[in-house]
Amino acid sequence: MQPERKIQNRTAYQILKHPFLRKYVPLVHEDLTAVYARDLQKWLIIAPIIGVMTGVTITAIAVIILNGVWTPVFSYYLHHHWAIVPGLLAGFILTGLIMQFFTPDPDEHSTEEIVRSYHEHQGDVDMRPFLPKLLAAIATVGCGGSAALEGPSIYGGGAIGSWMWARLRSAGSFRLDARDRRIMLICGAAAGMSAVFRAPLTGIVFSLEMPYKDDLAHEALLPSLIASVVSFMTLSSFLGSAPLFDFAASPSFTRTDLGWCALLGLIIGLIAMAFVVTFRRARTFCVDMRAPHWVKLAVGGLLTAFCGLVFLHFYHGSLVPLGPNYEAVGLILGRPHSSVELVLFGLLKLAGTIFTLGAGGVSAMFVPLFLSGGAFGLAFAQSIVHSATPALYAAVGMACFISAGYKTPLAAVVFVAEATGGHAFIIPGLIGAAVAYAVSGDASASGDQRLHEAIKVQELKSISVREVMQQQLISIPASLTLREFAATLTPHVHHEIFPVFEGEKLLGTCSLWAMSQVLSEKWGAVRVAEITNHQVYKISPDTDVMEALRLLVGEHSQPILLIVEDRGKTVGIVTKTDILKALKLRRDNLPTTGEDSELHHYSLTE
């Protein structure tokens, strides 16, 4: 047996050393390395886990709000209109108390928190107030606030994705980097949106459009796709997979319909712009108001209740501009309503949304915009077009308002097609949504939505800022006058912006431009601390260089980033010039690391 084994080993060795294999195996290895350069296979495991966890969480939220709380509350409101005021007041006060005493910032929650986390915190969501925020959302929506389930769903999914990153990275099994946390955040948000509306494609598109007004979070496409489908399947196994808003689609449309849809997009785009500007003003006013959070919400609850009572005073029925209103689509399309009633419903729904969410209610406004757009579209069809297919215009109105309000035109059209089952609405919806998007300009319901994604330098995706940062840190004492500061400058100092310290404490940065804005005769009296910019970004040495570049060239960019360790010690700075130099070195196949790893901290007074 031993001679036979030797013969087999020799044969195998000869095969492996064959010139053909020696020539082509390295090429195959090179191709496979390029194909799997982004390590996509890890998402085949991570994304389904996020999808299942999010699907179960959103299923629980949907059952609690829709079946456990809102259904009996809504029934009681319809039979006892007087109960709307104490009901909304109690629910909103409870929301305010939860947010005020159990969360670090009562004004940070829902979709806004996820968008802000994506842009400013590298996808890191504080999980300590996770449960209180979900309870606050249940109180807001369940008592009849003009909002729905998409807020807690997007927040819940995004928070789960961020939390999963921390758990999996500590395990060290998936080689996750800082950039992956943002991907997993969007992945979870997509799963939440997919589950709550039983529309996986909508979840994918909305989550990719959500952070930006005219761009997409491209890097999260594959994980979001997988997580959305898994989350949808998870919820469907409990609650079914039928479209959430099922109504008959128009079998066809004419060229005339397309023209009318464009006009409807123009009208709704202008209405949406006015609504968004008003909402942002109201939200800013409430955030800046010096009053306890529960008092703000108590006022918001009373005003929201007033919207419901006004509508019920004129129109008696089960169509009410309060609560999640999932039943309103069937009521609007399945029963006769005058155009005046539809317009009043839409306006009061928007007003109730401003009072609910502007005061600090915990949720989002996707469904309120959806319903208002549908009411306006149907009124348009009845009064102006006199169309035989009013559902077409209702669907287009829905798409138009979502497109204009959230700056998500693709998600708006996809949502209408998926959630209503009306795929014949896609082309008219695209036309109306595009017009509404253009007419509404940059006005967005999300105050943290950015204009576009920063330019990404793919060659630097594997480099941390530790390797490109400046370690010769030239700083300024905050106590210097501008004249003393100017006297310390020499031709050898090429900086235009300097970190400012007060003792060992970092205050921010001071630029030569800011100094030039002060009259030279006042330099002897004005100190550096008075012109210091305290909004400087601080990042960790392990931050991805592309993330640093995004912060440097984004809409709210700073000319310098301070590199700070976990213990709060400043170890360096990085600018766009440093990154560009690193790019040139990398293209020239030279090392990007500094000459030494020790920080040299100089003060201009030394």
C-alpha positions as CSV (number, residue, x, y, z in Angstrom):
1,M,0.0,0.0,0.0
2,Q,2.9,2.4,0.7
3,P,4.4,2.3,-2.8
4,E,0.9,2.9,-4.2
5,R,0.5,5.9,-2.0
6,K,3.9,7.3,-3.1
7,I,2.8,6.9,-6.7
8,Q,-0.4,8.7,-6.0
9,N,1.4,11.6,-4.3
10,R,3.9,11.8,-7.2
11,T,1.1,11.9,-9.7
12,A,-0.7,14.6,-7.8
13,Y,2.5,16.7,-7.5
14,Q,3.0,16.4,-11.3
15,I,-0.5,17.5,-12.0
16,L,-0.2,20.6,-9.7
17,K,3.1,21.5,-11.3
18,H,1.7,21.1,-14.8
19,P,2.6,24.3,-16.9
20,F,-1.1,24.8,-17.8
21,L,-2.1,25.0,-14.1
22,R,0.9,27.1,-13.2
23,K,0.0,29.6,-15.8
24,Y,-3.8,29.9,-15.3
25,V,-4.3,29.2,-11.5
26,P,-2.9,32.6,-10.5
27,L,-5.1,34.3,-13.1
28,V,-8.2,32.6,-11.7
29,H,-7.1,33.6,-8.2
30,E,-6.7,37.2,-9.3
31,D,-10.1,37.2,-10.9
32,L,-11.8,35.7,-7.8
33,T,-10.0,38.2,-5.6
34,A,-11.4,41.1,-7.7
35,V,-14.9,39.6,-7.8
36,Y,-15.1,39.2,-4.0
37,A,-13.0,42.3,-3.1
38,R,-15.8,43.8,-1.1
39,D,-16.3,40.7,1.0
40,L,-20.0,40.6,0.0
41,Q,-20.5,37.1,1.3
42,K,-20.6,38.3,4.9
43,W,-23.9,40.0,4.2
44,L,-25.5,36.7,3.3
45,I,-25.3,35.9,7.0
46,I,-25.6,39.4,8.6
47,A,-28.5,40.8,6.6
48,P,-30.9,37.9,7.2
49,I,-30.2,38.1,10.9
50,I,-31.1,41.8,10.9
51,G,-34.2,41.0,8.7
52,V,-35.5,38.4,11.2
53,M,-34.9,40.5,14.3
54,T,-36.5,43.6,12.7
55,G,-39.4,41.6,11.3
56,V,-40.3,40.1,14.7
57,T,-39.9,43.5,16.4
58,I,-42.1,45.3,13.8
59,T,-44.7,42.6,14.0
60,A,-45.0,43.1,17.7
61,I,-45.2,46.9,17.3
62,A,-47.9,46.5,14.6
63,V,-50.0,44.1,16.7
64,I,-49.8,46.3,19.8
65,I,-50.7,49.5,18.1
66,L,-53.2,48.5,15.4
67,N,-55.0,45.6,17.3
68,G,-54.3,46.3,20.9
69,V,-54.5,50.0,21.2
70,W,-55.8,51.9,18.2
71,T,-58.7,49.7,17.2
72,P,-60.6,50.0,20.6
73,V,-59.6,53.7,21.0
74,F,-60.8,54.5,17.5
75,S,-64.1,52.8,18.0
76,Y,-64.7,54.7,21.2
77,Y,-63.8,58.0,19.5
78,L,-66.4,57.4,16.8
79,H,-69.1,56.8,19.3
80,H,-68.0,59.4,21.8
81,H,-66.5,62.4,20.0
82,W,-65.9,64.2,23.3
83,A,-63.4,61.5,24.3
84,I,-61.0,62.7,21.6
85,V,-59.7,65.6,23.7
86,P,-58.9,63.8,26.9
87,G,-57.7,60.7,25.0
88,L,-55.2,62.7,22.9
89,L,-54.2,64.8,25.8
90,A,-53.5,61.8,28.0
91,G,-51.6,60.0,25.3
92,F,-49.4,63.0,24.4
93,I,-48.6,63.8,28.0
94,L,-47.5,60.2,28.5
95,T,-45.3,60.5,25.4
96,G,-43.8,63.7,26.7
97,L,-43.1,62.2,30.2
98,I,-41.4,59.1,28.7
99,M,-39.2,61.2,26.4
100,Q,-38.4,63.8,29.0
101,F,-37.4,61.4,31.8
102,F,-36.2,58.3,30.1
103,T,-34.3,59.5,27.0
104,P,-31.1,61.7,26.9
105,D,-32.6,64.0,24.2
106,P,-36.4,64.1,23.9
107,D,-36.2,65.8,20.5
108,E,-34.1,63.0,18.9
109,H,-36.1,60.0,17.7
110,S,-37.6,58.1,14.8
111,T,-36.5,58.6,11.2
112,E,-34.6,61.8,12.1
113,E,-32.4,60.0,14.6
114,I,-31.5,57.4,12.0
115,V,-30.6,60.0,9.3
116,R,-28.6,62.0,11.8
117,S,-26.8,58.9,13.1
118,Y,-25.9,58.0,9.5
119,H,-24.4,61.4,8.7
120,E,-22.9,62.5,12.0
121,H,-22.3,59.4,14.3
122,Q,-21.1,56.8,11.7
123,G,-24.2,54.8,12.3
124,D,-24.0,54.6,16.0
125,V,-27.4,54.6,17.8
126,D,-27.6,54.8,21.5
127,M,-29.5,51.7,22.6
128,R,-30.2,52.7,26.2
129,P,-33.5,54.6,25.4
130,F,-34.5,52.1,22.7
131,L,-37.5,50.6,24.6
132,P,-38.7,54.0,26.0
133,K,-38.8,55.5,22.5
134,L,-40.8,52.5,21.2
135,L,-43.2,53.0,24.1
136,A,-43.5,56.7,23.4
137,A,-44.3,55.9,19.7
138,I,-47.0,53.5,20.8
139,A,-48.5,56.2,23.0
140,T,-48.3,58.8,20.3
141,V,-49.9,56.7,17.5
142,G,-52.2,54.6,19.7
143,C,-54.0,57.5,21.2
144,G,-54.8,59.1,17.8
145,G,-51.8,61.3,16.9
146,S,-51.6,62.1,13.2
147,A,-48.8,59.6,12.5
148,A,-48.3,56.0,11.8
149,L,-46.0,53.0,12.3
150,E,-43.2,53.9,9.9
151,G,-41.4,56.1,12.5
152,P,-40.9,53.3,15.2
153,S,-40.3,50.8,12.4
154,I,-37.5,52.7,10.7
155,Y,-36.0,53.6,14.1
156,G,-36.4,50.1,15.4
157,G,-34.8,48.5,12.4
158,G,-31.9,51.0,12.2
159,A,-31.2,50.7,15.9
160,I,-31.1,46.9,15.6
161,G,-28.7,47.1,12.7
162,S,-26.4,49.4,14.6
163,W,-26.6,47.2,17.7
164,M,-25.8,44.1,15.7
165,W,-22.6,45.7,14.3
166,A,-21.3,46.3,17.9
167,R,-22.1,42.6,18.8
168,L,-20.6,41.0,15.7
169,R,-17.6,43.2,15.6
170,S,-16.7,42.3,19.2
171,A,-16.9,38.7,18.2
172,G,-14.4,39.3,15.4
173,S,-16.0,36.8,13.0
174,F,-17.0,39.0,10.1
175,R,-14.1,41.6,9.8
176,L,-16.5,44.5,10.2
177,D,-15.1,48.0,9.9
178,A,-16.5,51.4,10.9
179,R,-18.0,51.9,7.5
180,D,-20.1,48.7,7.9
181,R,-22.0,50.2,10.8
182,R,-23.6,52.8,8.5
183,I,-24.5,50.0,6.1
184,M,-26.1,47.9,8.8
185,L,-28.0,51.0,10.0
186,I,-29.6,51.5,6.6
187,C,-30.1,47.8,6.2
188,G,-32.2,47.7,9.4
189,A,-34.1,50.8,8.4
190,A,-35.0,49.1,5.1
191,A,-36.1,46.0,6.9
192,G,-38.4,48.0,9.2
193,M,-39.9,49.9,6.3
194,S,-40.4,46.7,4.3
195,A,-42.2,45.0,7.2
196,V,-44.5,47.7,8.3
197,F,-45.9,48.3,4.8
198,R,-45.5,44.7,3.5
199,A,-43.6,46.2,0.6
200,P,-39.9,44.9,0.4
201,L,-39.0,46.9,-2.7
202,T,-40.3,50.1,-1.0
203,G,-38.1,49.4,2.0
204,I,-35.0,49.0,-0.1
205,V,-35.6,52.1,-2.2
206,F,-36.8,54.4,0.6
207,S,-33.8,53.5,2.9
208,L,-31.3,54.2,0.1
209,E,-33.0,57.5,-0.7
210,M,-33.7,58.5,2.9
211,P,-30.3,60.1,3.9
212,Y,-30.1,62.3,0.8
213,K,-32.2,64.7,-1.2
214,D,-30.7,63.9,-4.6
215,D,-28.5,60.8,-4.0
216,L,-28.5,57.3,-2.8
217,A,-26.7,55.4,-0.1
218,H,-25.4,53.0,-2.7
219,E,-23.2,50.9,-0.5
220,A,-26.1,49.5,1.4
221,L,-28.0,48.1,-1.6
222,L,-27.2,44.3,-1.2
223,P,-27.7,44.1,2.5
224,S,-30.9,46.2,2.3
225,L,-32.2,43.9,-0.4
226,I,-31.7,40.8,1.6
227,A,-32.8,42.2,5.0
228,S,-36.0,43.7,3.4
229,V,-37.1,40.4,1.9
230,V,-36.4,38.5,5.1
231,S,-38.2,41.0,7.2
232,F,-41.2,41.0,4.9
233,M,-41.3,37.2,5.0
234,T,-41.1,37.2,8.8
235,L,-44.0,39.6,9.3
236,S,-46.0,37.9,6.6
237,S,-45.8,34.6,8.4
238,F,-47.7,36.2,11.3
239,L,-50.0,38.8,9.6
240,G,-50.2,37.7,6.0
241,S,-48.8,39.2,2.8
242,A,-51.8,40.9,1.2
243,P,-51.2,44.6,0.0
244,L,-51.8,47.0,2.9
245,F,-54.0,49.3,0.8
246,D,-55.7,47.1,-1.8
247,F,-57.9,48.9,-4.3
248,A,-58.6,48.3,-8.0
249,A,-56.0,49.6,-10.4
250,S,-56.9,51.4,-13.6
251,P,-56.4,49.0,-16.5
252,S,-55.0,51.7,-18.7
253,F,-54.3,55.4,-19.0
254,T,-54.4,57.9,-21.9
255,R,-52.0,60.6,-23.0
256,T,-54.5,63.1,-21.6
257,D,-54.2,61.4,-18.2
258,L,-50.5,61.9,-18.2
259,G,-50.9,65.6,-18.8
260,W,-53.4,65.9,-16.0
261,C,-51.0,63.9,-13.7
262,A,-48.2,66.4,-14.4
263,L,-50.6,69.3,-13.4
264,L,-51.5,67.4,-10.3
265,G,-47.8,67.0,-9.5
266,L,-47.4,70.7,-9.9
267,I,-50.2,71.5,-7.5
268,I,-49.3,69.0,-4.8
269,G,-45.6,70.0,-5.1
270,L,-46.5,73.5,-4.1
271,I,-48.8,72.3,-1.3
272,A,-46.0,70.0,-0.1
273,M,-43.5,72.8,-0.1
274,A,-45.7,75.0,1.9
275,F,-46.4,72.2,4.4
276,V,-42.8,71.2,4.8
277,V,-41.6,74.8,5.4
278,T,-44.4,75.3,7.9
279,F,-43.6,72.0,9.7
280,R,-39.9,72.8,9.9
281,R,-40.7,76.3,11.3
282,A,-43.1,74.8,13.9
283,R,-40.6,72.1,14.8
284,T,-37.8,74.6,15.4
285,F,-40.1,76.8,17.4
286,C,-41.1,73.9,19.7
287,V,-37.5,72.6,20.1
288,D,-36.3,76.1,21.1
289,M,-39.3,76.7,23.5
290,R,-38.2,76.8,27.1
291,A,-40.9,74.6,28.5
292,P,-41.0,71.0,29.8
293,H,-41.4,68.5,26.9
294,W,-44.6,67.1,28.3
295,V,-46.2,70.6,28.3
296,K,-45.3,71.0,24.6
297,L,-46.9,67.7,23.8
298,A,-50.0,68.5,25.8
299,V,-50.5,71.6,23.7
300,G,-49.8,69.5,20.5
301,G,-52.4,67.0,21.7
302,L,-55.1,69.6,22.2
303,L,-54.5,71.1,18.8
304,T,-54.5,67.7,17.1
305,A,-57.8,66.8,18.8
306,F,-59.2,70.1,17.6
307,C,-58.4,69.0,14.0
308,G,-60.3,65.8,14.5
309,L,-63.3,67.5,16.1
310,V,-63.6,70.1,13.4
311,F,-63.8,67.5,10.7
312,L,-66.3,65.4,12.6
313,H,-68.4,68.5,13.2
314,F,-69.0,68.9,9.4
315,Y,-68.8,65.3,8.3
316,H,-70.2,62.4,10.4
317,G,-68.7,59.1,9.6
318,S,-65.7,56.9,10.2
319,L,-63.3,59.0,8.1
320,V,-61.3,61.0,10.7
321,P,-57.9,62.8,10.3
322,L,-56.5,61.1,13.4
323,G,-54.4,58.0,14.2
324,P,-52.5,55.7,11.8
325,N,-55.5,55.9,9.4
326,Y,-54.8,52.7,7.5
327,E,-58.5,52.3,7.0
328,A,-58.8,55.7,5.4
329,V,-57.7,54.6,2.0
330,G,-60.6,52.2,1.6
331,L,-63.0,54.8,3.0
332,I,-61.8,57.5,0.6
333,L,-61.9,55.3,-2.5
334,G,-64.8,52.9,-1.6
335,R,-67.4,55.4,-0.5
336,P,-68.7,58.7,-2.1
337,H,-67.1,61.9,-0.7
338,S,-67.5,65.4,-2.0
339,S,-64.4,67.2,-3.2
340,V,-64.7,69.8,-0.4
341,E,-64.8,66.9,2.2
342,L,-61.6,65.4,0.7
343,V,-59.8,68.7,0.6
344,L,-60.8,69.5,4.2
345,F,-59.7,66.0,5.3
346,G,-56.3,66.5,3.6
347,L,-55.7,69.9,5.1
348,L,-56.7,68.9,8.6
349,K,-54.6,65.7,8.3
350,L,-51.6,67.9,7.5
351,A,-52.4,70.3,10.3
352,G,-52.8,67.5,12.7
353,T,-49.4,66.1,11.6
354,I,-47.7,69.5,12.2
355,F,-49.3,69.6,15.7
356,T,-48.4,66.0,16.5
357,L,-44.9,65.7,15.2
358,G,-44.0,69.4,15.4
359,A,-44.7,69.3,19.1
360,G,-42.4,66.3,19.6
361,G,-44.7,63.3,19.0
362,V,-42.7,60.1,18.3
363,S,-43.2,58.8,14.8
364,A,-43.0,59.9,11.2
365,M,-45.3,61.4,8.5
366,F,-45.1,58.9,5.6
367,V,-48.7,57.8,5.9
368,P,-50.1,61.3,6.6
369,L,-48.5,62.6,3.4
370,F,-49.7,59.5,1.6
371,L,-53.3,60.0,2.7
372,S,-53.4,63.7,2.1
373,G,-52.0,63.3,-1.4
374,G,-54.6,60.6,-2.1
375,A,-57.5,62.9,-0.9
376,F,-56.2,65.8,-3.0
377,G,-55.7,63.6,-6.0
378,L,-59.3,62.2,-5.8
379,A,-60.7,65.7,-5.4
380,F,-58.7,66.8,-8.4
381,A,-60.1,63.9,-10.4
382,Q,-63.7,64.6,-9.4
383,S,-63.7,68.4,-9.7
384,I,-61.3,69.2,-12.5
385,V,-60.6,66.1,-14.7
386,H,-64.0,64.5,-14.2
387,S,-62.2,61.2,-14.8
388,A,-63.9,57.8,-15.0
389,T,-60.8,56.3,-13.2
390,P,-60.5,58.4,-10.0
391,A,-58.3,55.8,-8.3
392,L,-55.5,56.6,-10.8
393,Y,-55.4,60.2,-9.6
394,A,-55.6,59.2,-6.0
395,A,-52.6,57.0,-6.4
396,V,-50.7,59.7,-8.3
397,G,-51.5,62.2,-5.6
398,M,-50.1,59.8,-3.0
399,A,-46.9,59.4,-4.9
400,C,-46.6,63.2,-5.5
401,F,-46.8,64.1,-1.8
402,I,-44.4,61.5,-0.6
403,S,-41.9,62.4,-3.4
404,A,-42.1,66.1,-2.6
405,G,-42.3,65.8,1.2
406,Y,-39.5,63.3,1.8
407,K,-37.5,63.8,-1.4
408,T,-37.9,60.1,-2.3
409,P,-39.5,60.0,-5.7
410,L,-38.5,56.5,-6.6
411,A,-39.7,55.1,-3.2
412,A,-43.0,57.1,-3.6
413,V,-43.9,55.4,-6.9
414,V,-42.7,52.0,-5.8
415,F,-44.7,52.3,-2.6
416,V,-47.9,53.2,-4.4
417,A,-47.5,50.2,-6.7
418,E,-46.6,47.7,-3.9
419,A,-48.9,48.9,-1.1
420,T,-52.0,49.4,-3.3
421,G,-51.4,46.5,-5.8
422,G,-51.8,49.1,-8.6
423,H,-48.9,48.5,-10.9
424,A,-50.7,50.3,-13.7
425,F,-50.1,53.5,-11.7
426,I,-46.3,53.4,-12.2
427,I,-45.9,55.6,-15.3
428,P,-48.4,58.3,-14.3
429,G,-47.0,58.2,-10.8
430,L,-43.5,58.7,-12.1
431,I,-44.5,61.8,-14.1
432,G,-46.5,63.3,-11.2
433,A,-43.8,62.5,-8.6
434,A,-41.0,64.0,-10.8
435,V,-42.9,67.2,-11.3
436,A,-43.8,67.4,-7.5
437,Y,-40.1,66.7,-6.6
438,A,-38.9,69.5,-8.9
439,V,-41.5,72.1,-7.9
440,S,-40.9,71.6,-4.2
441,G,-37.2,72.3,-4.5
442,D,-35.0,71.4,-1.5
443,A,-37.8,71.6,1.0
444,S,-37.8,68.3,3.0
445,A,-39.6,67.0,6.0
446,S,-36.3,65.7,7.3
447,G,-34.1,68.4,8.7
448,D,-31.1,66.1,8.7
449,Q,-31.3,65.0,5.1
450,R,-28.2,66.0,3.2
451,L,-28.1,67.2,-0.4
452,H,-25.9,64.5,-1.8
453,E,-23.3,62.0,-1.0
454,A,-19.7,63.0,-0.7
455,I,-17.2,62.0,-3.4
456,K,-15.6,58.6,-2.5
457,V,-12.1,57.7,-3.3
458,Q,-12.3,53.9,-3.7
459,E,-8.5,53.5,-3.5
460,L,-8.5,54.6,0.1
461,K,-11.2,52.3,1.4
462,S,-8.8,50.1,3.4
463,I,-6.9,53.0,5.1
464,S,-7.7,54.5,8.5
465,V,-7.1,58.1,9.3
466,R,-4.4,57.1,11.7
467,E,-2.2,56.4,8.6
468,V,-2.8,59.8,6.9
469,M,-3.2,62.3,9.8
470,Q,-0.8,65.1,10.7
471,Q,1.0,64.3,13.9
472,Q,2.8,67.7,14.2
473,L,-0.1,69.4,15.9
474,I,0.3,73.2,16.1
475,S,-2.2,74.7,18.5
476,I,-3.1,78.1,20.0
477,P,-3.8,78.9,23.7
478,A,-7.3,80.3,24.0
479,S,-6.1,83.2,26.2
480,L,-3.9,84.8,23.5
481,T,-5.1,88.1,22.0
482,L,-5.3,88.2,18.2
483,R,-2.3,90.5,18.1
484,E,-0.3,88.0,20.1
485,F,-1.5,85.3,17.9
486,A,-0.5,87.2,14.7
487,A,3.0,87.9,16.2
488,T,3.7,84.2,16.6
489,L,3.0,83.4,13.0
490,T,6.1,82.8,10.8
491,P,6.7,82.0,7.2
492,H,7.4,78.4,8.3
493,V,3.8,78.0,9.6
494,H,1.7,76.9,6.6
495,H,-1.5,76.2,8.5
496,E,-4.7,78.2,7.9
497,I,-6.6,76.7,10.8
498,F,-5.4,75.7,14.3
499,P,-6.8,73.7,17.2
500,V,-7.5,75.9,20.3
501,F,-6.7,74.7,23.8
502,E,-7.6,76.0,27.2
503,G,-5.0,74.2,29.3
504,E,-5.5,70.6,28.4
505,K,-9.1,71.1,27.2
506,L,-9.8,71.3,23.5
507,L,-12.2,74.1,22.7
508,G,-12.4,73.9,18.9
509,T,-10.5,75.6,16.0
510,C,-9.5,79.1,15.0
511,S,-9.0,80.0,11.3
512,L,-7.0,82.9,9.8
513,W,-10.2,83.7,7.9
514,A,-12.1,84.2,11.1
515,M,-9.3,86.4,12.4
516,S,-9.4,88.5,9.2
517,Q,-13.1,89.4,9.9
518,V,-12.0,91.3,13.1
519,L,-10.8,94.9,12.6
520,S,-7.0,95.0,13.1
521,E,-7.3,97.9,15.6
522,K,-9.3,95.5,17.8
523,W,-6.8,92.7,17.8
524,G,-5.3,93.8,21.1
525,A,-8.6,93.4,22.9
526,V,-10.1,90.3,21.2
527,R,-8.9,86.9,22.4
528,V,-8.7,83.7,20.4
529,A,-11.4,82.1,22.5
530,E,-13.9,84.7,21.2
531,I,-13.5,83.6,17.5
532,T,-13.1,79.9,18.2
533,N,-15.4,77.6,16.2
534,H,-16.8,75.0,18.7
535,Q,-18.5,72.9,16.0
536,V,-15.3,71.0,14.9
537,Y,-15.8,67.3,14.1
538,K,-13.9,64.8,16.2
539,I,-13.3,61.3,14.9
540,S,-11.4,58.3,16.1
541,P,-8.0,57.2,14.7
542,D,-9.6,54.0,13.3
543,T,-12.2,55.9,11.3
544,D,-12.2,55.0,7.6
545,V,-10.6,57.6,5.4
546,M,-13.6,57.7,3.1
547,E,-15.8,58.6,6.1
548,A,-13.3,61.4,7.0
549,L,-13.5,62.6,3.4
550,R,-17.3,62.6,3.5
551,L,-17.2,64.9,6.6
552,L,-14.6,67.2,5.0
553,V,-16.5,67.8,1.8
554,G,-20.1,67.3,2.8
555,E,-22.8,70.0,3.0
556,H,-21.9,70.9,6.6
557,S,-18.2,70.4,6.1
558,Q,-15.3,71.6,8.3
559,P,-11.8,72.3,6.9
560,I,-10.2,70.1,9.6
561,L,-11.0,67.0,11.6
562,L,-9.5,66.4,15.0
563,I,-8.4,62.9,15.7
564,V,-9.3,62.0,19.3
565,E,-8.7,58.7,21.1
566,D,-11.3,57.0,23.3
567,R,-9.8,58.6,26.4
568,G,-10.3,62.1,24.9
569,K,-6.7,62.7,24.0
570,T,-6.1,64.6,20.7
571,V,-3.5,62.7,18.7
572,G,-3.6,64.5,15.3
573,I,-5.5,66.3,12.6
574,V,-6.5,65.5,9.1
575,T,-7.5,67.7,6.2
576,K,-8.5,67.2,2.5
577,T,-4.9,67.9,1.6
578,D,-3.7,65.0,3.8
579,I,-6.1,62.6,2.1
580,L,-5.1,63.8,-1.4
581,K,-1.4,63.3,-0.5
582,A,-2.2,59.8,0.7
583,L,-4.0,59.1,-2.5
584,K,-1.0,60.2,-4.6
585,L,1.3,58.1,-2.5
586,R,-0.9,55.0,-2.8
587,R,-1.1,55.4,-6.6
588,D,2.7,55.7,-6.6
589,N,2.9,52.5,-4.5
590,L,4.5,54.3,-1.6
591,P,3.5,53.8,2.1
592,T,1.0,56.2,3.5
593,T,2.0,55.9,7.1
594,G,3.9,58.8,8.8
595,E,7.6,58.8,9.6
596,D,6.8,58.0,13.2
597,S,3.8,57.2,15.3
598,E,4.4,59.7,18.1
599,L,2.4,62.9,18.4
600,H,4.4,66.2,18.2
601,H,2.2,68.8,19.9
602,Y,3.5,72.4,19.4
603,S,2.0,75.6,20.8
604,L,2.5,78.8,18.9
605,T,3.7,80.4,22.1
606,E,6.6,78.0,22.4
